[in-house]
């Protein structure tokens, strides 16, 4: 995050993703099952700059972990405030930053059956989605590594593997 502030950046993009893994036997692997994706996997959070280059990746967590829970465990909000940065996030981070006067994390508007979005809120969600598109590209570059398709290991080894792939991806992109 220091590199982003040194280059004059004011905003980072944050998102979480599930890296699908092969199912391991035993009851200990049940927590790696994501009910949302209906697949076993490991959950990672990542911060990218405005161009989509991944600048930080969290430790691996079980697949059932929600984005906001992982962000709270990693104290993302405190780190962003200390660096003086803002973050664009999806609706999975809604409720993480409840500071109305000085928000750090910006999420979109949520619609429900009883509360429809106004045209202005729809436009704001569209602008936010366009601004968040590079984080999805950053994840796509990281997930291109074929070794992730056969991942069948614990969270500590998966974290080391993904951070090594992050370094290789950044070297490849910066060429």
Secondary structure, 3 states (H helix, E strand, C coil): CHHHHHCCCCEEEEEEEEEECCCCCCHHHHHHEECCCCEEEEEEEEEECCCCCEEEECCCEECCCCHHHHHHHCCHHHHHHHHCCEEECCHHHCCCCCCCCCCCEECCCCCCCCCCCCHHHHHHHHHHHHHHHHHHHHHHHHHCCHHHHHCCCCHHHHHHHHHHHHHHHHHHHCC
